[in-house]
Amino acid sequence: MTALLQVTPTEIPDVLLVKTRRFGDDRGFLTEAFHRERWRDAGLPCDFCQDNQALSTRRGTLRGLHFQRPPAAQTKVVRATRGAIWDVAVDMRVGSPWYGFWVGHELSAANGLQMLIPAGFAHGYVTLEPDSEASYKMDAPYAPNCEGGLRWDDPAVGIAWPIPADELIILDRDRALPPLAELPPAFRWSPR
């Protein structure tokens, strides 16, 4: 890769994989994980206001699927800074050709991929290794009154998690989230 920033659409074109060039030597590497002007020039969102970091000590820790409703809907950029996660986004935008579809990709400290998940998607991930750490940027702050969630194993969505269900570590709160069919519409899709 010669460009400093490479952007690749996923199976749901609004969800993007972002890779930044690494400059390495025998000591390790340096990369610009985020550069406002380069992201703007690539047509990517760049007005972030909050960074979160989460460490999961055990393989199979599933976090999600979460979202925030308007007026605090969030675009997220997720990456693994240690270990590896399998990151998932589910399209919740009514009218979207991909409504109810999901996309998942491995993000790891080794591959350096980031996933950009626009507002209107439920997001979650499962850790593929012990001591995996995820870092994510958001363009709207956490708003408890706007938070929502989607059941991780909704059969109508059919996410193929890479770790067997009986090995997953999930909070009771996340296990109790409703399926997509029971969620009131919160997002509308509009073609560009």
VENJOSUL-V81664 format. One line per field, one symbol per residue. burial: 1 if it has 9 or more other C-alpha atoms within 8 Angstrom, else 0. A space follows every 10 residues. Layout:
BEGIN
burial=???
END
This chain:
BEGIN
burial=0000111011 0100111111 1000000000 0000000011 0000000111 1000010111 1111111110 0111111111 1111111111 1111010011 0110001110 0111111101 1111111111 1111111111 1000011011 1101001010 0000000101 0001101111 0000011100 00
END
